[in-house]
Amino acid sequence: MPQTQVEIISEEQQIQDEFDALLEDYSNTNHRQKIELITKAFNFAKTAHKGIKRRSGEPYIMHPLAVARIVVREIGLGSTSICSALLHDVVEDTDYTVEDISNLFGPKIAQIVDGLTKISGGVFAEKASLQAENFRKLLITMSEDIRVILIKIADRLHNMRTLGSMPLAKQFKIAGETQYIYAPLAHRLGLFAIKTELEDLSFKFEHPETYQTIETQLELDKEARDIFYEEFSKPINKKLTEMGYEFKLRERIKSVYSISQKMAIRNIPFEEVYDILALRIIFKPRAGMTEKDQCWMLYSAITGIYTPHPERIRDWVSTPKANGYEALHVTVMGPNGKWVEVQIRSERMNDIAEKGLAAHWKYKAGETGETDESELDKWLKSIKEMLEHPEPNALDFMDTFKLNLFASEIFVFTPKGEIKTIAQGATALDFAYSLHSDLGNHCIGAKVNHKLVPLSYKLNSGDQIEILTTKKQTPQVEWLDYVTTARAKSKLKALFKKEEKSFISDGQKLIEDLLAGMKLLPDNENMIRILNYYNLTQRTELFLQAGKGVLNLNEIRKIAFKPKNQNVFVKYLRMPFGGSSDNNKQTPNVTPDVKIDRKKTIKLTEENAGKTYKIAECCRPIPGDDVFGYVDDSETVIIHKRQCQVGAKLKSNFGERIVSADWATHKVLSFLERLEIKGIDKKGILIEILKVISDGYGVNISSINIETNAGIFVGLFSIYVHDTEEINNLCRNIIKIKEINSVQRIQE
């Protein structure tokens, strides 16, 4: 229906108001004011997108304007980035070319827009879902000009803020992709506020009910929290004022996503998450003293008021994080026996913490004679190195890259006392490769703190490490199990790649010859059948394992290609549920006759269980769990939990195969679940637990494994349940037993 004149005027005003707000944000920065250039870019983009609407119904130009505002207000970039953000969809969505942008706005803006165009539609655009090349383009453009990825993160943030207008399947795909790659990337670039919001928004769309519950609990707890904050901060405020400092005290509330993670990992209720509140001190440094010294002065003042936790001091002032973060954290015992974290930052440190990479480079540029290579510079260098030997498989390539997005680092020393940063969990072999490839390739062991250790030894912060080598040593395949860093893995895989090619070629010939002997073609249908039998997803992996002799290929002839009516495919095609109380038979999988409608929500009923859908073995969801579906090559929907790590990769790489799914299953099918029960060992405690499980719920028990030590017992109970409601009620009733300390559902 055509718009009325009033609607057009209203839209024009809405667009103009947003542009005025952008200019207002820009005027509040220290950047050289290039209003004319930004206005030119806005008018050009507005004309190019004229008449186009977003799914939400608003004019399309509102999206580039919103991205530009994030770029200037939340990341702190200048006119080049603002113009690039305004123009970022022009080449992708209209007839204008990169050359047109270059002629009108210069080569630098054109280069950034070109980089953004190459990675449009998300890192994993639907047409390129199966290709590592699209992801590789992201890294190439990022290493050429970091502003490309900063603008891309701003683009993703606005898309996440407006994700509610998208269909459910798209929401899962985009939220999963955001959680899997964009949030860690924002963290690695020091964009902590954006990283937190991306995690929260992803969690909100994947687990809306849990998100709402935690948000409500935070709101209910607000009044008590405010009273505690006032009581806790008052003496600190007084002390810092007496010391003559200019400062701000800020309350930091833990994010919904972080709270949910802590509740899940520790299996505790909301009430037992004790570090929801933290205090942030942002001070203006005095002349004549280093910021580091002043941080420790404030630390001394605070610990004079409250007792510090001896193991909870984090010194990122002496050795900043690899993403540039600097601060001094200390946890102290506050009023009423509550532990509270206090974060001490200078104004410069806070700017870097808020704006990340952009602020880090701004301060670096402001220093004269700066020649030191920062950890961020080193990281970008490592990205370029990784691109020299990219993984051919998109999943492997992304996994290797994700290792570079480590959340925390440790600091170790060379024999000469030089400090080095490396990922937490890194081994002696990782350290050897971080110094030089030759050191890694010829490494036979290491001395840590003057003691001999193996290649697989995990390093701790503060270790002094010396690498031992011999020219006779050569890399072994098992070394891949000894390393955890992206650099070491990529170096080793590059070495093994040539050897693998030979195995893959041999394996392919073996399988093709075997099929030919059975008078079968190596076509897609037969290859999928073999892949399914061995529970593999990639042909190259199948050929590699066959070439290495890992697989018993006789099984292909004897089992995998037997007639379907003999109820075979025991290993892979099996009934996806545990048995019910009266029927525990297995049923073979049936390939559907029709294609799955990927735009509709799949209803998970008892009738189509094992026919149109199967439960993923990796996470084994049960009715009541938040789930999504992945359509495999045989048009069967594989059901994963939304928080499943395997599922996260699928959402990130095969977006067009993701479907929304909803449980319609109730009390017919049973699912095998495991409970971990801990408590005080006493005579008859097992009988009490069994009474609750069997009598209260009529639940069947598959197995029990109990270990006791010094009066404490830990029991693993494998039981059949119908849904999450039943298992949650069961947990609540078991915990009522006086001697029971915790009951936890073991999540896959």
Secondary structure, DSSP 8 states (H G I E B T S, - for coil): ----HHHHHHHHHHHHHHHHHHHHHHHTSSS---HHHHHHHHHHHHHHTTT-B-TTSSBTTHHHHHHHHIIIIIS---HHHHHHHHTTTHHHHSS--HHHHHHHH-HHHHHHHHHHHHT-SSTT-GGGTT-HHHHHHHHHHHHH-THHHHHHHHHHHHHHHTGGGS-HHHHHHHHHHIIIIIHHHHHHTT-HHHHHHHHHHHHHHHSHHHHHHHHHHHHHTHHHHHHHHHHHHHHHHHHHHHTT--EEEEEEE--HHHHHHHHHHHT--GGG-TTSEEEEEEE---TTS-HHHHHHHHHHHHHHHSEEEEEEEEETTTS--TT----EEEEEE-GGG-EEEEEEEEHHHHHHHHHTHHHHHHHHHHSTT-----HHHHHHHHHHHHHHS--SSHHHHHHHHHHTT-S-EEEEE-TT--EEEEETT-BHHHHHHHH-HHHHHTEEEEEETTEEE-TT-B--TT-BEEEEE-TT----GGGGGT--SHHHHHHHHHHHHHHHHHHHHHHHHHHHHHHHHTT----HHHHHHHHHHTT-S-HHHHHHHHHHT-S-THHIIIIITS-GGG---TTTS--SS---SS----------SS---TTS-EEE-STTBTTTEEE-TTT---TTS-EEEEE-TTS-EEEEETT-HHHHHHHHH-GGGEEEEEE---SSS-EEEEEEEEEE--TTHHHHHHIIIIIIH---EEEEEEEEETTEEEEEEEEEESSHHHHHHHHHHHTTSTTEEEEEE---
